[in-house]
Amino acid sequence: MSIIEKTTTPIGSYAPDFELLGIDEQVHHLYCYLQCWRGVGVVFLCNECSYVCSYIDRLKQIQAQFQNQGFTLVGINANYENRYHEQSLKNMKEFAFEKQLNFPYLWDSTQDVAYSFGVRKIPEAFLIDEMGILRYSGAIDDNVYEPEAVKVSYLQNAIAALFAGAEIFPESTEPTGSPLRWRD
């Protein structure tokens, strides 16, 4: 078992707080999001992964679908920038502009937030309720490359269940994607 597996935040526990620089040059704090939103979706992304690119439109749709119900999505890039220069804040801004992201995109330059969440793959999604409790973690849905063939929209279903006061099932799934690029 790796150190990352040991630090995974369990469902039902408080999500790790964060204070990260966004592409808007503002500092974003999880605590502030929890003051404003009934649910916060945190999705670890990057700028060049084919898995992430395949999911961007679906993530934008989830944001648009739920934002008027008290939800916000937050993207976080934690890939190691010093070794993978395409992950720089400058390139994150270009990626967000090109993809027309409708949610904040933050930079975890130290990888501390990703480590605290226990991120294994990119993209990997986490749903946090207004009390700061982690309610879902894992895959966005069950079909990375064929949106029209999706049978189970895990993140979308978890958000809907959270807002309905219903049980979230499944509470976690195995994320599909590329391994996070950790610093050595």
C-alpha positions as a Markdown table, in Angstrom:
| # | Residue | x | y | z |
|---|---|---|---|---|
| 1 | Met | 0.0 | 0.0 | 0.0 |
| 2 | Ser | 1.4 | 3.4 | -1.0 |
| 3 | Ile | 1.4 | 6.5 | 1.1 |
| 4 | Ile | -1.2 | 8.0 | -1.1 |
| 5 | Glu | -3.6 | 5.1 | -0.4 |
| 6 | Lys | -3.1 | 5.6 | 3.3 |
| 7 | Thr | -4.0 | 9.2 | 3.2 |
| 8 | Thr | -7.2 | 8.9 | 1.1 |
| 9 | Thr | -10.0 | 10.9 | 2.7 |
| 10 | Pro | -12.7 | 8.5 | 3.7 |
| 11 | Ile | -16.4 | 9.0 | 2.7 |
| 12 | Gly | -18.2 | 10.6 | 5.7 |
| 13 | Ser | -15.2 | 12.5 | 7.0 |
| 14 | Tyr | -14.4 | 16.2 | 6.6 |
| 15 | Ala | -12.8 | 17.0 | 3.3 |
| 16 | Pro | -9.4 | 18.5 | 3.4 |
| 17 | Asp | -9.5 | 22.3 | 3.4 |
| 18 | Phe | -7.6 | 24.2 | 0.8 |
| 19 | Glu | -6.5 | 27.7 | -0.1 |
| 20 | Leu | -5.3 | 27.8 | -3.7 |
| 21 | Leu | -4.5 | 30.3 | -6.4 |
| 22 | Gly | -6.9 | 30.3 | -9.3 |
| 23 | Ile | -6.4 | 31.2 | -13.0 |
| 24 | Asp | -8.3 | 34.4 | -12.1 |
| 25 | Glu | -5.2 | 35.3 | -9.9 |
| 26 | Gln | -7.5 | 35.2 | -6.8 |
| 27 | Val | -7.0 | 32.8 | -3.8 |
| 28 | His | -9.9 | 30.3 | -3.5 |
| 29 | His | -10.7 | 28.7 | -0.2 |
| 30 | Leu | -12.9 | 25.7 | 0.3 |
| 31 | Tyr | -14.3 | 27.2 | 3.5 |
| 32 | Cys | -15.6 | 30.2 | 1.5 |
| 33 | Tyr | -17.2 | 27.8 | -1.1 |
| 34 | Leu | -19.0 | 26.0 | 1.7 |
| 35 | Gln | -20.4 | 29.3 | 3.0 |
| 36 | Cys | -22.0 | 29.9 | -0.4 |
| 37 | Trp | -23.0 | 26.5 | -1.9 |
| 38 | Arg | -25.0 | 23.5 | -0.8 |
| 39 | Gly | -22.6 | 21.2 | -2.6 |
| 40 | Val | -19.0 | 21.5 | -4.0 |
| 41 | Gly | -17.6 | 19.2 | -6.6 |
| 42 | Val | -13.9 | 19.1 | -6.6 |
| 43 | Val | -12.4 | 17.5 | -9.8 |
| 44 | Phe | -8.7 | 17.0 | -10.2 |
| 45 | Leu | -7.8 | 17.9 | -13.8 |
| 46 | Cys | -4.8 | 18.8 | -15.9 |
| 47 | Asn | -4.2 | 20.6 | -19.2 |
| 48 | Glu | -3.4 | 17.9 | -21.7 |
| 49 | Cys | -4.7 | 14.5 | -20.6 |
| 50 | Ser | -7.0 | 12.8 | -23.2 |
| 51 | Tyr | -9.2 | 11.6 | -20.3 |
| 52 | Val | -9.7 | 15.1 | -19.0 |
| 53 | Cys | -10.3 | 16.5 | -22.5 |
| 54 | Ser | -13.0 | 13.8 | -23.0 |
| 55 | Tyr | -14.8 | 14.9 | -19.9 |
| 56 | Ile | -14.6 | 18.7 | -20.1 |
| 57 | Asp | -17.9 | 19.2 | -21.9 |
| 58 | Arg | -19.7 | 16.8 | -19.4 |
| 59 | Leu | -18.2 | 18.7 | -16.5 |
| 60 | Lys | -19.4 | 22.0 | -17.9 |
| 61 | Gln | -22.9 | 20.5 | -18.3 |
| 62 | Ile | -22.9 | 19.3 | -14.7 |
| 63 | Gln | -21.9 | 22.8 | -13.6 |
| 64 | Ala | -24.7 | 24.4 | -15.7 |
| 65 | Gln | -27.3 | 21.8 | -14.6 |
| 66 | Phe | -26.8 | 22.2 | -10.8 |
| 67 | Gln | -25.4 | 25.7 | -10.3 |
| 68 | Asn | -28.9 | 27.3 | -9.8 |
| 69 | Gln | -29.6 | 24.6 | -7.1 |
| 70 | Gly | -26.6 | 25.6 | -5.0 |
| 71 | Phe | -23.8 | 23.7 | -6.5 |
| 72 | Thr | -20.4 | 24.7 | -7.8 |
| 73 | Leu | -17.7 | 22.6 | -9.5 |
| 74 | Val | -14.0 | 23.4 | -8.8 |
| 75 | Gly | -11.2 | 22.1 | -11.0 |
| 76 | Ile | -7.8 | 21.6 | -9.5 |
| 77 | Asn | -4.6 | 20.9 | -11.4 |
| 78 | Ala | -2.0 | 19.2 | -9.2 |
| 79 | Asn | 0.4 | 17.8 | -11.8 |
| 80 | Tyr | 4.0 | 18.6 | -11.0 |
| 81 | Glu | 4.7 | 21.8 | -13.0 |
| 82 | Asn | 8.5 | 21.9 | -12.6 |
| 83 | Arg | 8.9 | 18.6 | -14.5 |
| 84 | Tyr | 5.8 | 19.0 | -16.8 |
| 85 | His | 5.9 | 22.6 | -18.0 |
| 86 | Glu | 2.5 | 22.3 | -19.8 |
| 87 | Gln | 1.0 | 22.3 | -16.3 |
| 88 | Ser | 2.0 | 25.9 | -15.5 |
| 89 | Leu | -0.5 | 28.5 | -14.4 |
| 90 | Lys | -0.1 | 30.3 | -17.7 |
| 91 | Asn | -1.0 | 27.1 | -19.6 |
| 92 | Met | -3.9 | 26.5 | -17.2 |
| 93 | Lys | -5.3 | 29.9 | -18.2 |
| 94 | Glu | -4.9 | 29.1 | -21.9 |
| 95 | Phe | -6.6 | 25.7 | -21.4 |
| 96 | Ala | -9.5 | 27.2 | -19.5 |
| 97 | Phe | -10.0 | 29.9 | -22.2 |
| 98 | Glu | -9.8 | 27.4 | -25.0 |
| 99 | Lys | -12.2 | 25.0 | -23.3 |
| 100 | Gln | -14.4 | 27.8 | -22.1 |
| 101 | Leu | -14.6 | 26.5 | -18.6 |
| 102 | Asn | -17.6 | 27.6 | -16.6 |
| 103 | Phe | -16.1 | 26.8 | -13.2 |
| 104 | Pro | -13.0 | 27.9 | -11.3 |
| 105 | Tyr | -9.7 | 26.2 | -12.1 |
| 106 | Leu | -7.2 | 26.2 | -9.3 |
| 107 | Trp | -3.5 | 25.3 | -9.1 |
| 108 | Asp | -2.2 | 23.0 | -6.4 |
| 109 | Ser | 1.4 | 23.8 | -7.0 |
| 110 | Thr | 2.7 | 22.0 | -3.9 |
| 111 | Gln | 0.4 | 18.9 | -4.5 |
| 112 | Asp | -0.6 | 19.1 | -0.8 |
| 113 | Val | -4.3 | 19.2 | -1.6 |
| 114 | Ala | -4.1 | 16.3 | -4.0 |
| 115 | Tyr | -2.1 | 14.4 | -1.4 |
| 116 | Ser | -4.7 | 15.2 | 1.3 |
| 117 | Phe | -7.6 | 14.0 | -0.8 |
| 118 | Gly | -5.6 | 10.9 | -1.9 |
| 119 | Val | -5.9 | 11.5 | -5.6 |
| 120 | Arg | -4.9 | 8.6 | -7.7 |
| 121 | Lys | -6.0 | 9.4 | -11.2 |
| 122 | Ile | -6.9 | 12.4 | -13.3 |
| 123 | Pro | -9.7 | 13.1 | -13.6 |
| 124 | Glu | -11.0 | 12.1 | -10.2 |
| 125 | Ala | -14.1 | 13.7 | -8.6 |
| 126 | Phe | -15.1 | 14.4 | -5.0 |
| 127 | Leu | -18.5 | 15.7 | -3.8 |
| 128 | Ile | -18.5 | 17.7 | -0.6 |
| 129 | Asp | -21.7 | 18.7 | 1.2 |
| 130 | Glu | -22.3 | 22.1 | 2.8 |
| 131 | Met | -21.0 | 20.9 | 6.1 |
| 132 | Gly | -17.6 | 20.0 | 4.5 |
| 133 | Ile | -18.3 | 16.2 | 4.6 |
| 134 | Leu | -17.0 | 14.1 | 1.7 |
| 135 | Arg | -20.0 | 12.3 | 0.3 |
| 136 | Tyr | -18.7 | 10.8 | -3.0 |
| 137 | Ser | -15.4 | 10.1 | -4.6 |
| 138 | Gly | -14.3 | 8.4 | -7.9 |
| 139 | Ala | -15.2 | 8.5 | -11.5 |
| 140 | Ile | -17.4 | 11.1 | -13.2 |
| 141 | Asp | -19.3 | 8.4 | -15.1 |
| 142 | Asp | -18.9 | 4.9 | -16.6 |
| 143 | Asn | -17.7 | 5.8 | -20.1 |
| 144 | Val | -14.7 | 8.0 | -20.7 |
| 145 | Tyr | -14.7 | 8.3 | -24.5 |
| 146 | Glu | -18.4 | 7.8 | -25.5 |
| 147 | Pro | -20.6 | 10.3 | -23.7 |
| 148 | Glu | -23.7 | 9.0 | -25.6 |
| 149 | Ala | -23.0 | 5.5 | -24.2 |
| 150 | Val | -22.9 | 6.5 | -20.6 |
| 151 | Lys | -25.1 | 4.2 | -18.5 |
| 152 | Val | -24.3 | 5.6 | -15.0 |
| 153 | Ser | -23.5 | 9.2 | -14.3 |
| 154 | Tyr | -21.9 | 8.7 | -10.9 |
| 155 | Leu | -21.1 | 12.4 | -10.1 |
| 156 | Gln | -24.3 | 13.7 | -11.5 |
| 157 | Asn | -26.4 | 11.1 | -9.6 |
| 158 | Ala | -24.5 | 11.8 | -6.4 |
| 159 | Ile | -25.2 | 15.5 | -6.6 |
| 160 | Ala | -28.9 | 14.9 | -7.3 |
| 161 | Ala | -29.1 | 12.5 | -4.4 |
| 162 | Leu | -27.4 | 15.0 | -2.1 |
| 163 | Phe | -29.9 | 17.7 | -3.0 |
| 164 | Ala | -32.8 | 15.3 | -2.6 |
| 165 | Gly | -31.6 | 14.2 | 0.8 |
| 166 | Ala | -31.3 | 10.7 | -0.5 |
| 167 | Glu | -28.6 | 8.1 | 0.1 |
| 168 | Ile | -25.7 | 8.4 | -2.4 |
| 169 | Phe | -25.0 | 5.1 | -4.0 |
| 170 | Pro | -22.4 | 4.2 | -4.8 |
| 171 | Glu | -20.5 | 6.4 | -2.4 |
| 172 | Ser | -17.2 | 5.7 | -4.3 |
| 173 | Thr | -16.1 | 4.3 | -7.6 |
| 174 | Glu | -12.8 | 3.5 | -9.1 |
| 175 | Pro | -11.6 | 6.6 | -11.1 |
| 176 | Thr | -10.6 | 6.1 | -14.7 |
| 177 | Gly | -7.8 | 8.2 | -16.1 |
| 178 | Ser | -4.1 | 8.9 | -16.1 |
| 179 | Pro | -2.0 | 8.7 | -12.9 |
| 180 | Leu | -1.3 | 12.0 | -11.2 |
| 181 | Arg | 2.2 | 13.2 | -12.0 |
| 182 | Trp | 3.8 | 13.5 | -8.5 |
| 183 | Arg | 7.0 | 15.2 | -7.9 |
| 184 | Asp | 9.8 | 12.8 | -7.2 |
